[in-house]
Amino acid sequence: MKKAKQIEVTREEATGAEPEARDREAARNNVRKIREALLMSKAELARKAGLSALTIDRIESGYECRVDTKRKIILALGLKLTDKDKVFGSSKSDSDE
């Protein structure tokens, strides 16, 4: 009996995501850490920020987001806009947008 070849596919290959870009963003993104320190659920943060829980989940997973979305999250966490680097890290793209 012949055995079928096993095909291994990484998550990045399956989703088409660029692992390097996501790893860099995830390393800078402290949204989950801060939210959990505040004992806040994803749903609560989403409601306070006026975003969907899916959007919060994606951002916490390392996906990029717009500057306006970052602003909403920072304010919903009860932080000042000057604390953006604590939440999202320093980014050249923030000043470009």
N, C-alpha and C positions, 0 to 999 in steps of 0.2 A: 504494500500500500504506500502510495506517495503522500508525503506530508505537504500541506499547503504552506507556501512561504508566508512568514509573518511580516506584516508591514507595520512599521512603527512610524507614527506621525506625532510630531510635537504639537503642543497647543498653539504655538505661534504659526506653524505651517497650516494647521487646520483652520485657524481664524484669519490668516493673512496678516496678522499683526507683526510689527517690526519689534523684535525682542529688545534690541538695544535702546530704542527710544522709550519703550514702556518701562524698562528697568531704570533708566535715568529719571523718568518722571516719578515712578513709584518711590525711588530713594529720596526724592525731594519732598514728596507729598506727605504731610502729617495730619491730614484731615481725620482719618480713622483714629489715630492716637489721641488727638485732642478731643474728638467727639466722645470717645470711650472714657477719657479722664473726666469729662463733664457728665458722665452717666446718661448720655443722650442716645436714643435709638436713631437709626438711619431715617426712619419715617418721621421722627420728630424734627431732625435737622432739615429734612426735605420740606416739611410743612413750614417751618420758620423761614427758610430761604426762598420759598415759592418755587421749588424745583421738584422733580419727581424723585422717588426713592431709587429708581433705576439710574438716574443721572448721578446721584450721590454714590451709588455702588460702583459705577464706572470710574468716577474720579478717584475713589479710594483704591481702585484696582490699578490705577496708574495712567488712565487715559487723559489726554489733554482736554482743557476746557477753555472757554472764552474768558476774557478779563472780567466781564460783567458777572459771569457765573461765579468766579472766584470772589468778587466783591460781595455777592449775596451770601456765600458760604461763610466768609470771614465775619460779616455782621451777624449772621444767624448763630455763630458760635460765641457771640458776645464779645468779640475782639474789635480792636480799632483797625482801620485800613492800613495804618502804619505797621501792623503786625503781619502783613502779608507774607513776608519772608519766613516767619516762623511757621506758617501754615503750608505754603507752597514752595518755599525756597526762593533764592534769587534767580531771576530769569530775564534774559535780554528781550524775549518776546513780549513780556508785560509792557515794556516801555514802547515797543514798536506798534502795539495794537491800539 
